[in-house]
């Protein structure tokens, strides 16, 4: 028998994709392999994204407030819709609960879900509840749409495209390191108070309550820009860049000095003796957007402070590299979080 960790999460997804029959319905435009499934809705494409969060794997209730968890569970799904250049419409929520959760805990979780629905203009339209013997499980499916002439996939990038990212990277990973450190301090001495200073608030917020970048989708539309490819950054910049390059048949050159990293991330990285660039490349959970545009289109974005050009695509699919100011080039490898790895 083959251990799951030998092929990893993405290997398993690809194995399932290859064994999945071709769509039987003409309305099914795209299935497994992108941030969301795509359906023909006439003038628009319908989008469907699903994500599951499992206690002990994706979150730790020792330091994750249920309200924040509810918000995050919605945001990570909305982020997949945004990565297709679409906007969310409706969602369903399914939860598995153990008997240790009182009714008030469920209320708090759903308060966060409702806050996210309000923030992203999404209707909560249903779901399911069941018992769980392994803690809290949350599965959310989001339905969205995108005009057919604006749909954006992972496999349509081209050589010479400019590689862009929104916001900054690595903060969520450093926020997780801070929370895990304080958890260990508490376990060693429950009388100790958490040392989460105001200077670290941004990092904690990025980990506990990230925001999907639907604002960027609106901005791109206002500017008349359709990215040539796009993906959200859930598993680290390196992993997502490799997805685009492999599926589009391109290579890439990324400049380390261009990768946007917040000052708090730099300070925390020094404290943990972690390279901030490594955190940005492999940390994950930033839920920013990584996208590519034609060079002539980038001029429209060059003054947008929330979008940074970090490199360009090449015609050599065997060369996806990180370039330093000194001219050195290092192959980019995906070393981000792996949900099926053995602990």
Order of alpha helices (4+ residues) and beta strands (2+ residues): alpha-beta-beta-beta-alpha-beta-alpha-beta-beta-beta-alpha-alpha-alpha-beta-alpha-beta-alpha-alpha-beta-alpha-beta-beta-beta
